[in-house]
Amino acid sequence: MFARVSTYRPAPDSTGAPSEETVREVLGLQGCRGIYYLLGKENKSVSLTLWDDEDALAGSRQAADRIRVETSAEQHMEILGVDEFEVLTQQLKE
């Protein structure tokens, strides 16, 4: 599994929360396994998307870039960075 982590700085009047339409669009991309949006205390937010494999991650780049730009404009957020990772451990406690 692979992950893409995007970091944003929301404007003071923005929660940084994505719309339901944005979430559906991301989850609809081939190979997407999940999405998390996180809001930090220091006026920073993070999105984490999970992908089946490296091919799915690579194949989603163009669409993800477009969605990221559109969402950041709608939510008044500055894009601070985008990084990609291989997920080495995955476990959730039930």
C-alpha positions in Angstrom: 0.0 0.0 0.0 1.1 3.6 -0.7 0.1 7.0 0.7 0.0 10.6 -0.4 0.2 13.3 2.2 -0.7 16.9 1.3 -0.2 19.7 3.8 -2.2 22.9 3.8 -2.5 26.2 5.6 -6.1 27.2 5.9 -7.1 30.8 5.9 -8.4 32.1 9.3 -12.0 31.8 8.0 -11.6 28.2 6.7 -12.0 25.0 8.6 -10.0 23.1 5.9 -12.7 20.5 5.8 -13.4 19.0 2.3 -16.8 18.9 0.8 -18.6 15.5 0.6 -18.3 15.9 -3.2 -14.5 16.2 -2.9 -14.3 13.1 -0.7 -16.5 11.1 -3.1 -14.3 12.2 -6.0 -11.1 11.1 -4.3 -12.6 7.8 -3.2 -13.8 7.2 -6.8 -10.2 7.3 -8.2 -9.0 3.9 -9.2 -7.0 2.2 -6.5 -7.9 4.6 -3.7 -8.5 2.7 -0.4 -9.2 5.6 1.9 -8.9 9.2 2.9 -8.2 11.1 6.1 -8.4 14.9 6.6 -6.7 16.3 9.8 -6.8 19.8 11.2 -3.9 20.8 13.5 -3.8 23.4 16.2 -1.1 25.5 14.5 -3.3 26.5 11.5 -2.2 23.5 9.4 -4.2 20.7 7.9 -3.2 17.5 6.3 -4.9 15.1 3.9 -3.8 11.5 3.8 -4.9 9.2 0.9 -4.2 5.5 0.8 -3.6 3.6 -2.5 -3.6 -0.1 -3.4 -0.1 0.0 -5.0 2.5 2.2 -6.5 0.8 2.1 -9.9 -2.5 3.3 -8.4 -0.6 6.1 -6.6 1.2 7.2 -9.8 -2.0 6.9 -11.9 -3.9 9.2 -9.6 -1.3 12.0 -9.6 -2.9 14.2 -12.3 -6.4 13.9 -11.0 -5.2 14.4 -7.4 -3.3 17.5 -8.4 -6.5 18.9 -10.0 -8.7 18.0 -7.0 -6.1 19.5 -4.6 -5.9 22.8 -6.4 -9.7 23.1 -6.7 -10.3 22.2 -3.1 -7.7 24.5 -1.8 -9.2 27.4 -3.8 -12.7 26.6 -2.5 -11.6 26.2 1.1 -9.1 29.2 1.0 -6.1 27.1 1.8 -2.4 27.4 0.8 -0.8 24.1 -0.4 2.4 23.7 1.6 3.6 20.4 0.2 2.8 17.0 -1.2 4.7 13.8 -0.4 4.3 10.2 -1.3 5.2 7.2 0.9 5.2 3.4 0.9 3.1 2.2 3.9 5.3 -0.2 5.8 2.9 -0.9 8.7 -0.9 -0.9 8.8 -2.9 -1.7 11.9 -5.9 -0.2 13.6 -6.9 -1.2 17.0 -10.5 -2.4 17.3 
